[in-house]
Amino acid sequence: MSGSWIGVIVRFVVSALVLMLVGYLIPGISVAGFTGALIAAVVIAILGYLIELALGDKISPRSRGLVGFITAAVVIYIAQFIIPSYLSVSLLGSVLAAFVIGLVDAFIPTELR
């Protein structure tokens, strides 16, 4: 069980950092400070954890990347309506940010073996 919590923490840190970086690099996404990135990262981490719980222990690193991508794309896009003062995202911006989050999530070990 402790390994799964480490995965949640790693996903949270990666998501927050990527959102901040992508906010500076891609014109389709604007993150208003670290607070907006933290809020979106918390939601991405929680939803990713819940999806992994639903899929069970048989999820592969490649599948974690796919789960991270789908979850992040939806959450990033929807989060702009929940926290409009912190986050502004176009559809392309959310897909690009989610791609980077999913790619990093596929290669960073989020589970102790």
N, C-alpha and C positions, 0 to 999 in steps of 0.2 A: 504494500500500500504506500510506503514512503517513496518508492520510485515513481509512482504516478503523480505525487505532489511535486516532486522535483521537475517532472515534465511540465506541469502547469506553470511553475515558476519560470522555467526556461522559456516556454512559449510566451509568457507575459513580457519578459525582458526583451526577447527578440521582436515581438510585435510592437512594443513601444518604441524601440530604437529604429526599426524599419519605418514605422509611420512618421517619425520625426525626419528621417533621412529622405523618404519619398516626398514628404511635404515640401522640402526644399528643392528637390530635383525635378519633380514632375509638375507641369502646370495644371493638371487636372485635379490636384488635391491640395488643400490648404489646411494645415493644423495650427490652431491658435495656441501655441505654447505647449509645454510639457503636460499640462493638465488635460488637454484634449486627447493627447496621445495616450496618456495613462488610462483615461476612461474607456477609450476604444479598445485598448490592449486588455483591460480587465474583462470586457465582454467577449473578446475573441478567445482569451484563455479559458474562460468558463464554458463557453459553447463548445470549444474544441475538446475539452475534457469530457463534457457530457456526451458528445458524439463518440469519442473513443470508448466510453463506458458502454454505450449502446452496441458498439461493434464488437466488443470483447477483447480478449488477449491475443487474438489471431491477427490483429492489424499489423501490417508490415510498415517499414519506414516509408516506402513509396506511397502507401495508402495514407499515412499520417500527413504527407505533403499534400495529397489530394483533399483530405479533410480540412487541413489548414487553409488551402486555397478557397474552397467553397465557403467555408465558414467566414473567413476574413472578407471575401468579396461581398457577401450579403450583409455582414455586420458593419463594415465600413460604409457601405452605401446607406443603410438604414440609420446608422448612428448620426448622420448629418441631420436627420429630421428630429432626433431625440435631443441632441446637443448642438443646435445650429450656431451658437455663439463660439463654439470651440472647433468645429469641423465643417468644412465645405468640400464636397467631392463630386466629380463628374463620374459617370458610369465607367468611362475608360480609366480614370484615375483610380477608382476602387479595384478594378480588375488588375491593373499594373501593380498596385500596392499589395494586393492579395497574392499575386504571382510570386513576388519577392518573398513574402512571408511564408508561403507554401514551399518554395524552393529551399529556403533556409531551414524550415521545419523538417524537410525530408532528409537533410544531412546532419543536423545536430541531434545527437542522441538525447531523447527526452525521457528515457527510461533506463533505470539501472538494471543491468543484466547479471 
